[in-house]
Amino acid sequence: EGRAVLSVFKALHRTRLAVFKDDNTALTAARLKINEEFQKNKNEASEENISKMINIGSSVETVLRKAVIQAEHVAEDRILLRPRESLLLENVPYSDTPRNKR
């Protein structure tokens, strides 16, 4: 289980670097939160609890990777979205006219 914990820890940090790229405030906050959560639970002995926390960490990493998008206020009424390329490749382009189902 030690390897699984380390694997989730590293995955969260890799995802943090991609999701919050160039946003030093968010990068630092995410780093501190990840490290705090792992540090807080470093003495956990229950395999069941460790397994649950590994699943939670893995789920958090998935949500960050698949659902979080960067946005920046560039004017009072404008927001610049910065989707990662991996998000663009997974999404179907919007269409005003629905496709016919065959």
C-alpha positions as MATLAB code, in Angstrom:
seq = 'EGRAVLSVFKALHRTRLAVFKDDNTALTAARLKINEEFQKNKNEASEENISKMINIGSSVETVLRKAVIQAEHVAEDRILLRPRESLLLENVPYSDTPRNKR';
ca = [
       0.000    0.000    0.000;
       2.971    2.303    0.477;
       3.560    2.294   -3.262;
      -0.090    3.082   -3.959;
       0.047    6.021   -1.546;
       3.215    7.346   -3.185;
       1.707    6.833   -6.632;
      -1.400    8.884   -5.781;
       0.761   11.550   -4.124;
       2.912   11.902   -7.252;
      -0.100   11.827   -9.587;
      -1.780   14.637   -7.638;
       1.347   16.782   -7.872;
       1.799   16.100  -11.618;
      -1.835   16.994  -12.226;
      -1.514   20.109  -10.044;
       1.381   21.301  -12.225;
      -0.642   20.827  -15.419;
      -3.992   22.148  -14.188;
      -2.642   25.296  -12.511;
       0.212   25.994  -14.932;
       1.542   29.575  -14.661;
      -0.756   30.350  -11.697;
       1.701   30.543   -8.803;
      -0.993   31.247   -6.213;
      -3.032   28.183   -7.175;
       0.082   26.021   -7.588;
       1.247   26.894   -4.077;
      -2.187   26.474   -2.497;
      -2.678   23.078   -4.150;
       0.832   21.932   -3.146;
       0.240   22.932    0.460;
      -3.167   21.221    0.580;
      -1.907   17.976   -0.959;
       1.086   17.858    1.367;
      -1.051   18.766    4.395;
      -3.551   15.958    3.731;
      -0.846   13.334    3.277;
       1.107   14.593    6.313;
      -2.045   14.592    8.454;
      -2.664   10.927    7.684;
       0.922    9.621    7.584;
       0.494    7.568   10.768;
      -2.733    5.859    9.684;
      -2.417    2.124   10.345;
      -5.807    0.809    9.235;
      -5.491   -0.800    5.792;
      -9.193   -0.135    5.205;
      -8.804    3.583    5.932;
      -5.634    3.793    3.841;
      -7.443    2.125    0.944;
     -10.343    4.593    1.257;
      -7.949    7.554    1.293;
      -6.102    6.205   -1.768;
      -9.447    6.018   -3.599;
     -10.354    9.556   -2.521;
      -6.964   10.892   -3.656;
      -7.317    9.114   -6.981;
     -10.819   10.546   -7.444;
      -9.586   14.065   -6.645;
      -6.813   13.677   -9.220;
      -9.342   12.566  -11.845;
     -11.663   15.504  -11.139;
      -8.770   17.967  -11.317;
      -7.506   16.463  -14.570;
     -10.874   16.142  -16.309;
     -13.031   18.960  -14.946;
     -10.893   21.937  -13.897;
     -10.154   24.643  -16.439;
      -8.149   27.832  -15.972;
      -9.862   31.170  -16.450;
      -8.459   34.669  -16.162;
     -10.243   38.015  -15.931;
      -8.774   40.074  -18.751;
     -11.320   42.905  -18.665;
     -14.348   43.885  -16.608;
     -16.660   41.880  -18.848;
     -14.210   39.361  -20.331;
     -12.783   36.083  -19.140;
     -10.050   34.219  -20.982;
     -10.416   30.440  -20.765;
      -7.267   28.349  -20.975;
      -8.314   24.746  -21.585;
      -5.561   22.162  -21.689;
      -5.202   20.360  -25.001;
      -6.238   17.063  -23.408;
      -9.605   18.585  -22.470;
     -10.204   19.849  -25.988;
      -9.513   16.456  -27.491;
     -12.023   14.741  -25.225;
     -14.919   17.102  -25.903;
     -17.333   17.175  -28.822;
     -17.666   20.636  -30.419;
     -20.870   22.500  -29.656;
     -23.486   22.574  -32.405;
     -26.709   24.624  -32.585;
     -28.316   21.917  -34.675;
     -28.531   18.470  -33.102;
     -27.147   15.572  -35.077;
     -29.548   13.000  -36.445;
     -29.387    9.698  -34.658;
     -29.286    6.803  -37.089;
];
